[in-house]
Amino acid sequence: QAQVVESGGGLVHTGGSLRLSCEISADYIPFIVVNWYHQAPGKQRERVARIFDGGSTDYADSVNGRFTISRDNTKNTVYLQMTSLKTEETGVYYCNVVHKWRNYWGQGTQVTVSS
């Protein structure tokens, strides 16, 4: 069954690090772009990082220099390395895969940053 599965969330203190993983079904490869979104409690989803199939990346200003998006083609997985985490970055992180101009979403992974 084609799917997108996030993992790696958890509880971390302010300033800590986490690495999120997005495992992508082979049915969605090659993709056009993979996005990581953050949804804080009571707020809309916001994109924090993306990686295009050619390898180029970009980041929201708020995370630039602290988050790194990367991919492992052998595992069909895209990662989001998050460092120097802030309390306002608490929320659910979603992986979004754009394949043949259709959007596919995972179920999300919870990240809690405590002070």
Buried (B, 14 or more C-beta within 10 A) or exposed (E): EEBBBBBBBEEBEEEBEBEBBBBBBEEBEEBBBBBBBBBEEEEEBEBBBBBEBEEEBEBBEBBEEBBBBBBEEEEBBBBBBBBEBBEEBBBBBBBBBBBEEEEBBBEBBEBBBEE
